Amino acid sequence: MSSINELAEKYHQATETFLNLAKSLSKNDLDKSDHEGWTPRQVIHHTADSEAQSFSSLRRLIAEPGSVIQGYDEAKWANSSTLGYSELPVADSFEIIAAVRKASYELVKRITPEQLEIIGVHSESGIYSVLRWIETYSRHPIDHANQIKNQI
């Protein structure tokens, strides 16, 4: 298994990779659609909301072991006209992503090896450990960066 520092750095690099790619998009690129119908704009807003949710989930896992981590229907969020994924500017979402991931990165660096084994229950995924959270959210922005690359 990787050390805490290695896990933290992988998490940090994923943030940089996503933000660097997303911020490099032209206005025309933001609204290109992939085969599922999601545009880079929607992916960026989704990523911000997902990261805000994950920020809370990690803290809940650590402070309240055994807690339930509530999932959400990301497609419904993306299709909600009130949430504005299809038309809102992406600048605020960039700031959200940067802020919550920076705070979580600082927290990940303080996690002990024993704390990696703390578990809760995710409403959609079942047993969910701190290590699984780190691994999932180290992949999440990379997966979405790749999704965007395939669209533009």
VMD Tcl script that builds the backbone (N, CA, C; Angstrom):
set m [mol new atoms 456]
animate dup $m
set s [atomselect $m all]
$s set {name element resname resid chain x y z} {
  {N N MET 1 A 0.839 -1.186 0.000}
  {CA C MET 1 A 0.000 0.000 0.000}
  {C C MET 1 A 0.883 1.248 0.000}
  {N N SER 2 A 0.387 2.284 -0.592}
  {CA C SER 2 A 1.104 3.562 -0.662}
  {C C SER 2 A 1.138 4.232 0.700}
  {N N SER 3 A 2.135 5.093 0.879}
  {CA C SER 3 A 2.212 5.874 2.112}
  {C C SER 3 A 1.172 6.994 2.070}
  {N N ILE 4 A 0.901 7.580 3.225}
  {CA C ILE 4 A -0.030 8.708 3.304}
  {C C ILE 4 A 0.433 9.832 2.381}
  {N N ASN 5 A 1.723 10.117 2.394}
  {CA C ASN 5 A 2.239 11.184 1.534}
  {C C ASN 5 A 2.017 10.878 0.060}
  {N N GLU 6 A 2.218 9.635 -0.343}
  {CA C GLU 6 A 1.988 9.251 -1.737}
  {C C GLU 6 A 0.512 9.364 -2.102}
  {N N LEU 7 A -0.360 8.934 -1.185}
  {CA C LEU 7 A -1.798 9.052 -1.424}
  {C C LEU 7 A -2.200 10.522 -1.554}
  {N N ALA 8 A -1.662 11.349 -0.672}
  {CA C ALA 8 A -1.986 12.780 -0.690}
  {C C ALA 8 A -1.502 13.429 -1.986}
  {N N GLU 9 A -0.306 13.084 -2.407}
  {CA C GLU 9 A 0.225 13.692 -3.626}
  {C C GLU 9 A -0.549 13.252 -4.873}
  {N N LYS 10 A -0.961 12.003 -4.895}
  {CA C LYS 10 A -1.780 11.532 -6.020}
  {C C LYS 10 A -3.099 12.309 -6.049}
  {N N TYR 11 A -3.689 12.528 -4.896}
  {CA C TYR 11 A -4.927 13.299 -4.790}
  {C C TYR 11 A -4.700 14.730 -5.285}
  {N N HIS 12 A -3.610 15.333 -4.851}
  {CA C HIS 12 A -3.281 16.703 -5.247}
  {C C HIS 12 A -3.045 16.807 -6.758}
  {N N GLN 13 A -2.312 15.864 -7.314}
  {CA C GLN 13 A -2.026 15.881 -8.751}
  {C C GLN 13 A -3.304 15.760 -9.573}
  {N N ALA 14 A -4.251 14.985 -9.086}
  {CA C ALA 14 A -5.529 14.848 -9.791}
  {C C ALA 14 A -6.248 16.189 -9.865}
  {N N THR 15 A -6.174 16.955 -8.796}
  {CA C THR 15 A -6.777 18.295 -8.780}
  {C C THR 15 A -6.145 19.160 -9.851}
  {N N GLU 16 A -4.826 19.194 -9.873}
  {CA C GLU 16 A -4.097 20.024 -10.829}
  {C C GLU 16 A -4.399 19.607 -12.265}
  {N N THR 17 A -4.421 18.310 -12.511}
  {CA C THR 17 A -4.688 17.811 -13.857}
  {C C THR 17 A -6.057 18.277 -14.343}
  {N N PHE 18 A -7.065 18.104 -13.494}
  {CA C PHE 18 A -8.418 18.497 -13.900}
  {C C PHE 18 A -8.521 19.998 -14.118}
  {N N LEU 19 A -8.073 20.775 -13.139}
  {CA C LEU 19 A -8.226 22.229 -13.250}
  {C C LEU 19 A -7.429 22.803 -14.423}
  {N N ASN 20 A -6.228 22.310 -14.646}
  {CA C ASN 20 A -5.431 22.804 -15.773}
  {C C ASN 20 A -6.139 22.545 -17.100}
  {N N LEU 21 A -6.670 21.345 -17.266}
  {CA C LEU 21 A -7.383 21.037 -18.507}
  {C C LEU 21 A -8.659 21.872 -18.609}
  {N N ALA 22 A -9.464 21.878 -17.575}
  {CA C ALA 22 A -10.760 22.559 -17.626}
  {C C ALA 22 A -10.602 24.062 -17.870}
  {N N LYS 23 A -9.598 24.655 -17.252}
  {CA C LYS 23 A -9.388 26.100 -17.421}
  {C C LYS 23 A -8.830 26.442 -18.805}
  {N N SER 24 A -8.313 25.452 -19.511}
  {CA C SER 24 A -7.753 25.714 -20.840}
  {C C SER 24 A -8.814 25.672 -21.941}
  {N N LEU 25 A -10.035 25.287 -21.605}
  {CA C LEU 25 A -11.080 25.148 -22.613}
  {C C LEU 25 A -11.520 26.495 -23.160}
  {N N SER 26 A -11.810 26.515 -24.447}
  {CA C SER 26 A -12.366 27.724 -25.060}
  {C C SER 26 A -13.866 27.779 -24.758}
  {N N LYS 27 A -14.477 28.933 -25.007}
  {CA C LYS 27 A -15.931 29.055 -24.814}
  {C C LYS 27 A -16.677 28.047 -25.682}
  {N N ASN 28 A -16.199 27.818 -26.887}
  {CA C ASN 28 A -16.838 26.840 -27.779}
  {C C ASN 28 A -16.716 25.423 -27.248}
  {N N ASP 29 A -15.575 25.103 -26.640}
  {CA C ASP 29 A -15.361 23.761 -26.098}
  {C C ASP 29 A -16.313 23.449 -24.950}
  {N N LEU 30 A -16.660 24.456 -24.170}
  {CA C LEU 30 A -17.482 24.235 -22.974}
  {C C LEU 30 A -18.824 23.593 -23.275}
  {N N ASP 31 A -19.354 23.815 -24.453}
  {CA C ASP 31 A -20.703 23.340 -24.752}
  {C C ASP 31 A -20.766 22.239 -25.807}
  {N N LYS 32 A -19.616 21.585 -26.077}
  {CA C LYS 32 A -19.617 20.413 -26.943}
  {C C LYS 32 A -20.191 19.241 -26.150}
  {N N SER 33 A -20.968 18.400 -26.813}
  {CA C SER 33 A -21.631 17.290 -26.136}
  {C C SER 33 A -20.936 15.968 -26.438}
  {N N ASP 34 A -20.841 15.113 -25.423}
  {CA C ASP 34 A -20.303 13.770 -25.663}
  {C C ASP 34 A -21.460 12.826 -26.004}
  {N N HIS 35 A -21.168 11.568 -26.139}
  {CA C HIS 35 A -22.185 10.590 -26.519}
  {C C HIS 35 A -23.295 10.453 -25.484}
  {N N GLU 36 A -23.031 10.817 -24.240}
  {CA C GLU 36 A -24.044 10.754 -23.181}
  {C C GLU 36 A -24.811 12.070 -23.064}
  {N N GLY 37 A -24.381 13.088 -23.811}
  {CA C GLY 37 A -25.075 14.354 -23.761}
  {C C GLY 37 A -24.517 15.361 -22.775}
  {N N TRP 38 A -23.524 14.989 -21.993}
  {CA C TRP 38 A -22.923 15.924 -21.047}
  {C C TRP 38 A -21.887 16.776 -21.782}
  {N N THR 39 A -21.913 18.062 -21.527}
  {CA C THR 39 A -20.913 18.971 -22.078}
  {C C THR 39 A -19.797 19.167 -21.053}
  {N N PRO 40 A -18.638 19.681 -21.470}
  {CA C PRO 40 A -17.608 20.007 -20.490}
  {C C PRO 40 A -18.137 20.961 -19.397}
  {N N ARG 41 A -18.998 21.900 -19.776}
  {CA C ARG 41 A -19.581 22.806 -18.779}
  {C C ARG 41 A -20.315 22.008 -17.694}
  {N N GLN 42 A -21.133 21.044 -18.119}
  {CA C GLN 42 A -21.857 20.223 -17.149}
  {C C GLN 42 A -20.903 19.372 -16.310}
  {N N VAL 43 A -19.866 18.849 -16.947}
  {CA C VAL 43 A -18.883 18.042 -16.219}
  {C C VAL 43 A -18.191 18.894 -15.151}
  {N N ILE 44 A -17.854 20.113 -15.485}
  {CA C ILE 44 A -17.181 21.007 -14.522}
  {C C ILE 44 A -18.113 21.303 -13.352}
  {N N HIS 45 A -19.368 21.629 -13.633}
  {CA C HIS 45 A -20.314 21.900 -12.540}
  {C C HIS 45 A -20.559 20.644 -11.701}
  {N N HIS 46 A -20.671 19.503 -12.375}
  {CA C HIS 46 A -20.828 18.245 -11.639}
  {C C HIS 46 A -19.631 18.003 -10.723}
  {N N THR 47 A -18.444 18.217 -11.258}
  {CA C THR 47 A -17.238 17.983 -10.463}
  {C C THR 47 A -17.232 18.875 -9.224}
  {N N ALA 48 A -17.623 20.119 -9.377}
  {CA C ALA 48 A -17.681 21.025 -8.220}
  {C C ALA 48 A -18.670 20.504 -7.179}
  {N N ASP 49 A -19.849 20.110 -7.619}
  {CA C ASP 49 A -20.841 19.597 -6.659}
  {C C ASP 49 A -20.381 18.295 -6.019}
  {N N SER 50 A -19.801 17.420 -6.819}
  {CA C SER 50 A -19.311 16.156 -6.289}
  {C C SER 50 A -18.197 16.379 -5.260}
  {N N GLU 51 A -17.297 17.294 -5.577}
  {CA C GLU 51 A -16.197 17.576 -4.644}
  {C C GLU 51 A -16.710 18.216 -3.351}
  {N N ALA 52 A -17.733 19.063 -3.464}
  {CA C ALA 52 A -18.324 19.646 -2.259}
  {C C ALA 52 A -18.954 18.554 -1.393}
  {N N GLN 53 A -19.597 17.593 -2.033}
  {CA C GLN 53 A -20.172 16.459 -1.300}
  {C C GLN 53 A -19.059 15.612 -0.660}
  {N N SER 54 A -18.009 15.382 -1.419}
  {CA C SER 54 A -16.922 14.534 -0.914}
  {C C SER 54 A -16.191 15.189 0.254}
  {N N PHE 55 A -16.070 16.510 0.206}
  {CA C PHE 55 A -15.459 17.283 1.294}
  {C C PHE 55 A -16.150 16.935 2.615}
  {N N SER 56 A -17.467 16.962 2.592}
  {CA C SER 56 A -18.252 16.653 3.783}
  {C C SER 56 A -18.140 15.172 4.155}
  {N N SER 57 A -18.157 14.310 3.151}
  {CA C SER 57 A -18.112 12.863 3.415}
  {C C SER 57 A -16.839 12.444 4.124}
  {N N LEU 58 A -15.704 12.967 3.702}
  {CA C LEU 58 A -14.439 12.601 4.341}
  {C C LEU 58 A -14.440 13.027 5.803}
  {N N ARG 59 A -14.901 14.218 6.059}
  {CA C ARG 59 A -14.939 14.699 7.440}
  {C C ARG 59 A -15.894 13.867 8.292}
  {N N ARG 60 A -17.031 13.510 7.719}
  {CA C ARG 60 A -17.996 12.674 8.447}
  {C C ARG 60 A -17.380 11.307 8.756}
  {N N LEU 61 A -16.714 10.707 7.780}
  {CA C LEU 61 A -16.079 9.406 8.019}
  {C C LEU 61 A -15.091 9.480 9.176}
  {N N ILE 62 A -14.274 10.519 9.193}
  {CA C ILE 62 A -13.239 10.623 10.223}
  {C C ILE 62 A -13.828 10.973 11.589}
  {N N ALA 63 A -14.721 11.943 11.621}
  {CA C ALA 63 A -15.261 12.408 12.908}
  {C C ALA 63 A -16.365 11.510 13.458}
  {N N GLU 64 A -17.085 10.834 12.562}
  {CA C GLU 64 A -18.228 10.023 12.972}
  {C C GLU 64 A -18.159 8.639 12.329}
  {N N PRO 65 A -17.173 7.823 12.732}
  {CA C PRO 65 A -17.067 6.490 12.129}
  {C C PRO 65 A -18.411 5.758 12.189}
  {N N GLY 66 A -18.694 5.024 11.128}
  {CA C GLY 66 A -19.942 4.277 11.045}
  {C C GLY 66 A -21.094 5.073 10.452}
  {N N SER 67 A -20.866 6.336 10.153}
  {CA C SER 67 A -21.925 7.191 9.605}
  {C C SER 67 A -22.392 6.714 8.241}
  {N N VAL 68 A -23.589 7.161 7.877}
  {CA C VAL 68 A -24.096 6.927 6.537}
  {C C VAL 68 A -23.675 8.109 5.665}
  {N N ILE 69 A -23.078 7.789 4.528}
  {CA C ILE 69 A -22.692 8.789 3.535}
  {C C ILE 69 A -23.771 8.738 2.454}
  {N N GLN 70 A -24.499 9.832 2.303}
  {CA C GLN 70 A -25.625 9.868 1.369}
  {C C GLN 70 A -25.156 10.125 -0.058}
  {N N GLY 71 A -25.525 9.249 -0.962}
  {CA C GLY 71 A -25.260 9.450 -2.375}
  {C C GLY 71 A -26.292 10.411 -2.959}
  {N N TYR 72 A -26.165 10.690 -4.258}
  {CA C TYR 72 A -27.127 11.559 -4.926}
  {C C TYR 72 A -27.197 11.177 -6.396}
  {N N ASP 73 A -28.258 11.583 -7.049}
  {CA C ASP 73 A -28.474 11.257 -8.453}
  {C C ASP 73 A -27.836 12.342 -9.317}
  {N N GLU 74 A -26.612 12.107 -9.758}
  {CA C GLU 74 A -25.861 13.137 -10.485}
  {C C GLU 74 A -26.538 13.542 -11.790}
  {N N ALA 75 A -27.239 12.628 -12.444}
  {CA C ALA 75 A -27.935 12.971 -13.684}
  {C C ALA 75 A -29.063 13.967 -13.405}
  {N N LYS 76 A -29.780 13.774 -12.320}
  {CA C LYS 76 A -30.846 14.719 -11.967}
  {C C LYS 76 A -30.268 16.092 -11.650}
  {N N TRP 77 A -29.131 16.101 -10.972}
  {CA C TRP 77 A -28.491 17.379 -10.677}
  {C C TRP 77 A -28.088 18.060 -11.988}
  {N N ALA 78 A -27.472 17.315 -12.885}
  {CA C ALA 78 A -27.002 17.887 -14.147}
  {C C ALA 78 A -28.152 18.391 -15.009}
  {N N ASN 79 A -29.309 17.757 -14.905}
  {CA C ASN 79 A -30.450 18.132 -15.726}
  {C C ASN 79 A -31.384 19.137 -15.057}
  {N N SER 80 A -31.080 19.534 -13.840}
  {CA C SER 80 A -31.913 20.514 -13.141}
  {C C SER 80 A -31.671 21.912 -13.711}
  {N N SER 81 A -32.703 22.507 -14.268}
  {CA C SER 81 A -32.540 23.860 -14.816}
  {C C SER 81 A -32.225 24.863 -13.709}
  {N N THR 82 A -32.692 24.621 -12.513}
  {CA C THR 82 A -32.413 25.525 -11.395}
  {C C THR 82 A -30.937 25.499 -11.024}
  {N N LEU 83 A -30.322 24.328 -11.069}
  {CA C LEU 83 A -28.896 24.233 -10.746}
  {C C LEU 83 A -28.029 24.819 -11.858}
  {N N GLY 84 A -28.556 24.908 -13.057}
  {CA C GLY 84 A -27.901 25.641 -14.137}
  {C C GLY 84 A -26.649 25.033 -14.730}
  {N N TYR 85 A -26.509 23.724 -14.664}
  {CA C TYR 85 A -25.311 23.096 -15.215}
  {C C TYR 85 A -25.100 23.417 -16.697}
  {N N SER 86 A -26.174 23.630 -17.444}
  {CA C SER 86 A -26.067 23.826 -18.885}
  {C C SER 86 A -25.701 25.238 -19.306}
  {N N GLU 87 A -25.901 26.211 -18.406}
  {CA C GLU 87 A -25.657 27.584 -18.855}
  {C C GLU 87 A -24.820 28.448 -17.925}
  {N N LEU 88 A -24.688 28.090 -16.664}
  {CA C LEU 88 A -23.945 28.959 -15.751}
  {C C LEU 88 A -22.458 29.016 -16.103}
  {N N PRO 89 A -21.826 30.167 -15.872}
  {CA C PRO 89 A -20.374 30.259 -16.064}
  {C C PRO 89 A -19.659 29.258 -15.145}
  {N N VAL 90 A -18.472 28.857 -15.530}
  {CA C VAL 90 A -17.747 27.828 -14.780}
  {C C VAL 90 A -16.778 28.388 -13.732}
  {N N ALA 91 A -16.578 29.686 -13.699}
  {CA C ALA 91 A -15.580 30.273 -12.798}
  {C C ALA 91 A -15.841 29.919 -11.335}
  {N N ASP 92 A -17.087 29.996 -10.887}
  {CA C ASP 92 A -17.389 29.661 -9.493}
  {C C ASP 92 A -17.100 28.188 -9.209}
  {N N SER 93 A -17.404 27.326 -10.170}
  {CA C SER 93 A -17.129 25.900 -9.981}
  {C C SER 93 A -15.629 25.633 -9.884}
  {N N PHE 94 A -14.827 26.359 -10.652}
  {CA C PHE 94 A -13.373 26.222 -10.511}
  {C C PHE 94 A -12.940 26.569 -9.091}
  {N N GLU 95 A -13.470 27.644 -8.564}
  {CA C GLU 95 A -13.107 28.074 -7.207}
  {C C GLU 95 A -13.542 27.053 -6.163}
  {N N ILE 96 A -14.738 26.493 -6.335}
  {CA C ILE 96 A -15.213 25.469 -5.400}
  {C C ILE 96 A -14.284 24.262 -5.436}
  {N N ILE 97 A -13.993 23.784 -6.639}
  {CA C ILE 97 A -13.115 22.612 -6.782}
  {C C ILE 97 A -11.771 22.877 -6.122}
  {N N ALA 98 A -11.167 24.004 -6.428}
  {CA C ALA 98 A -9.844 24.325 -5.875}
  {C C ALA 98 A -9.897 24.413 -4.354}
  {N N ALA 99 A -10.905 25.070 -3.816}
  {CA C ALA 99 A -10.977 25.282 -2.364}
  {C C ALA 99 A -11.233 23.982 -1.604}
  {N N VAL 100 A -12.235 23.218 -2.024}
  {CA C VAL 100 A -12.549 22.017 -1.250}
  {C C VAL 100 A -11.471 20.954 -1.406}
  {N N ARG 101 A -10.874 20.871 -2.577}
  {CA C ARG 101 A -9.814 19.875 -2.743}
  {C C ARG 101 A -8.551 20.282 -2.001}
  {N N LYS 102 A -8.259 21.567 -1.923}
  {CA C LYS 102 A -7.107 22.021 -1.132}
  {C C LYS 102 A -7.313 21.666 0.340}
  {N N ALA 103 A -8.511 21.937 0.852}
  {CA C ALA 103 A -8.803 21.617 2.249}
  {C C ALA 103 A -8.751 20.108 2.495}
  {N N SER 104 A -9.278 19.330 1.571}
  {CA C SER 104 A -9.234 17.874 1.744}
  {C C SER 104 A -7.819 17.336 1.597}
  {N N TYR 105 A -7.039 17.933 0.714}
  {CA C TYR 105 A -5.630 17.551 0.571}
  {C C TYR 105 A -4.886 17.756 1.891}
  {N N GLU 106 A -5.111 18.885 2.521}
  {CA C GLU 106 A -4.464 19.150 3.809}
  {C C GLU 106 A -4.907 18.134 4.859}
  {N N LEU 107 A -6.171 17.740 4.817}
  {CA C LEU 107 A -6.662 16.730 5.750}
  {C C LEU 107 A -6.054 15.362 5.449}
  {N N VAL 108 A -6.014 14.993 4.192}
  {CA C VAL 108 A -5.444 13.689 3.827}
  {C C VAL 108 A -4.006 13.578 4.328}
  {N N LYS 109 A -3.244 14.652 4.244}
  {CA C LYS 109 A -1.846 14.616 4.711}
  {C C LYS 109 A -1.756 14.341 6.211}
  {N N ARG 110 A -2.814 14.610 6.973}
  {CA C ARG 110 A -2.793 14.403 8.430}
  {C C ARG 110 A -3.365 13.053 8.858}
  {N N ILE 111 A -3.926 12.313 7.927}
  {CA C ILE 111 A -4.532 11.026 8.256}
  {C C ILE 111 A -3.441 10.035 8.657}
  {N N THR 112 A -3.719 9.263 9.674}
  {CA C THR 112 A -2.791 8.210 10.099}
  {C C THR 112 A -3.107 6.922 9.347}
  {N N PRO 113 A -2.140 6.009 9.283}
  {CA C PRO 113 A -2.425 4.728 8.624}
  {C C PRO 113 A -3.636 4.008 9.239}
  {N N GLU 114 A -3.807 4.130 10.535}
  {CA C GLU 114 A -4.945 3.491 11.201}
  {C C GLU 114 A -6.271 4.108 10.749}
  {N N GLN 115 A -6.267 5.405 10.501}
  {CA C GLN 115 A -7.494 6.082 10.086}
  {C C GLN 115 A -7.930 5.698 8.684}
  {N N LEU 116 A -7.024 5.163 7.870}
  {CA C LEU 116 A -7.401 4.698 6.535}
  {C C LEU 116 A -8.461 3.602 6.604}
  {N N GLU 117 A -8.493 2.899 7.726}
  {CA C GLU 117 A -9.419 1.777 7.895}
  {C C GLU 117 A -10.761 2.182 8.482}
  {N N ILE 118 A -10.944 3.448 8.863}
  {CA C ILE 118 A -12.236 3.904 9.382}
  {C C ILE 118 A -13.281 3.689 8.297}
  {N N ILE 119 A -14.432 3.171 8.703}
  {CA C ILE 119 A -15.476 2.922 7.717}
  {C C ILE 119 A -16.795 3.592 8.103}
  {N N GLY 120 A -17.561 3.822 7.065}
  {CA C GLY 120 A -18.946 4.240 7.169}
  {C C GLY 120 A -19.704 3.421 6.146}
  {N N VAL 121 A -20.952 3.809 5.910}
  {CA C VAL 121 A -21.758 3.101 4.924}
  {C C VAL 121 A -22.268 4.121 3.918}
  {N N HIS 122 A -21.881 3.924 2.664}
  {CA C HIS 122 A -22.364 4.787 1.589}
  {C C HIS 122 A -23.729 4.259 1.154}
  {N N SER 123 A -24.694 5.168 0.990}
  {CA C SER 123 A -26.065 4.757 0.667}
  {C C SER 123 A -26.168 3.997 -0.655}
  {N N GLU 124 A -25.215 4.170 -1.553}
  {CA C GLU 124 A -25.250 3.482 -2.846}
  {C C GLU 124 A -24.176 2.403 -2.973}
  {N N SER 125 A -23.061 2.577 -2.279}
  {CA C SER 125 A -21.903 1.700 -2.480}
  {C C SER 125 A -21.624 0.749 -1.329}
  {N N GLY 126 A -22.347 0.868 -0.239}
  {CA C GLY 126 A -22.118 -0.015 0.906}
  {C C GLY 126 A -20.952 0.459 1.765}
  {N N ILE 127 A -20.214 -0.506 2.316}
  {CA C ILE 127 A -19.095 -0.191 3.209}
  {C C ILE 127 A -18.111 0.709 2.479}
  {N N TYR 128 A -17.704 1.779 3.167}
  {CA C TYR 128 A -16.900 2.817 2.533}
  {C C TYR 128 A -15.851 3.294 3.529}
  {N N SER 129 A -14.586 3.019 3.233}
  {CA C SER 129 A -13.499 3.387 4.145}
  {C C SER 129 A -12.865 4.716 3.749}
  {N N VAL 130 A -12.081 5.250 4.645}
  {CA C VAL 130 A -11.320 6.465 4.339}
  {C C VAL 130 A -10.371 6.186 3.172}
  {N N LEU 131 A -9.716 5.037 3.164}
  {CA C LEU 131 A -8.831 4.696 2.041}
  {C C LEU 131 A -9.613 4.654 0.736}
  {N N ARG 132 A -10.781 4.057 0.743}
  {CA C ARG 132 A -11.593 4.014 -0.476}
  {C C ARG 132 A -11.972 5.426 -0.915}
  {N N TRP 133 A -12.281 6.302 0.047}
  {CA C TRP 133 A -12.594 7.692 -0.290}
  {C C TRP 133 A -11.407 8.323 -1.018}
  {N N ILE 134 A -10.204 8.161 -0.472}
  {CA C ILE 134 A -9.010 8.761 -1.082}
  {C C ILE 134 A -8.796 8.214 -2.485}
  {N N GLU 135 A -8.913 6.913 -2.637}
  {CA C GLU 135 A -8.718 6.302 -3.957}
  {C C GLU 135 A -9.779 6.782 -4.954}
  {N N THR 136 A -11.023 6.831 -4.512}
  {CA C THR 136 A -12.118 7.266 -5.387}
  {C C THR 136 A -11.921 8.701 -5.843}
  {N N TYR 137 A -11.600 9.585 -4.904}
  {CA C TYR 137 A -11.493 11.004 -5.249}
  {C C TYR 137 A -10.120 11.389 -5.789}
  {N N SER 138 A -9.215 10.427 -5.862}
  {CA C SER 138 A -7.984 10.630 -6.623}
  {C C SER 138 A -8.229 10.288 -8.090}
  {N N ARG 139 A -9.202 9.413 -8.340}
  {CA C ARG 139 A -9.552 9.047 -9.718}
  {C C ARG 139 A -10.609 9.970 -10.314}
  {N N HIS 140 A -11.515 10.455 -9.489}
  {CA C HIS 140 A -12.682 11.196 -9.979}
  {C C HIS 140 A -12.320 12.336 -10.931}
  {N N PRO 141 A -11.442 13.272 -10.558}
  {CA C PRO 141 A -11.139 14.350 -11.499}
  {C C PRO 141 A -10.380 13.874 -12.738}
  {N N ILE 142 A -9.594 12.823 -12.601}
  {CA C ILE 142 A -8.883 12.269 -13.757}
  {C C ILE 142 A -9.889 11.664 -14.734}
  {N N ASP 143 A -10.858 10.930 -14.203}
  {CA C ASP 143 A -11.888 10.350 -15.058}
  {C C ASP 143 A -12.631 11.446 -15.823}
  {N N HIS 144 A -12.947 12.545 -15.134}
  {CA C HIS 144 A -13.671 13.625 -15.795}
  {C C HIS 144 A -12.772 14.433 -16.737}
  {N N ALA 145 A -11.505 14.550 -16.432}
  {CA C ALA 145 A -10.580 15.197 -17.374}
  {C C ALA 145 A -10.523 14.376 -18.661}
  {N N ASN 146 A -10.467 13.052 -18.525}
  {CA C ASN 146 A -10.461 12.193 -19.709}
  {C C ASN 146 A -11.766 12.292 -20.480}
  {N N GLN 147 A -12.875 12.390 -19.762}
  {CA C GLN 147 A -14.168 12.571 -20.409}
  {C C GLN 147 A -14.174 13.854 -21.253}
  {N N ILE 148 A -13.658 14.925 -20.676}
  {CA C ILE 148 A -13.604 16.203 -21.395}
  {C C ILE 148 A -12.679 16.093 -22.617}
  {N N LYS 149 A -11.517 15.465 -22.440}
  {CA C LYS 149 A -10.586 15.315 -23.564}
  {C C LYS 149 A -11.232 14.584 -24.729}
  {N N ASN 150 A -12.084 13.620 -24.422}
  {CA C ASN 150 A -12.747 12.858 -25.479}
  {C C ASN 150 A -13.843 13.645 -26.174}
  {N N GLN 151 A -14.242 14.766 -25.600}
  {CA C GLN 151 A -15.307 15.581 -26.164}
  {C C GLN 151 A -14.788 16.704 -27.062}
  {N N ILE 152 A -13.578 17.145 -26.795}
  {CA C ILE 152 A -13.095 18.330 -27.528}
  {C C ILE 152 A -12.157 17.950 -28.667}
}
mol reanalyze $m
mol bondsrecalc $m
mol representation Tube
mol addrep $m
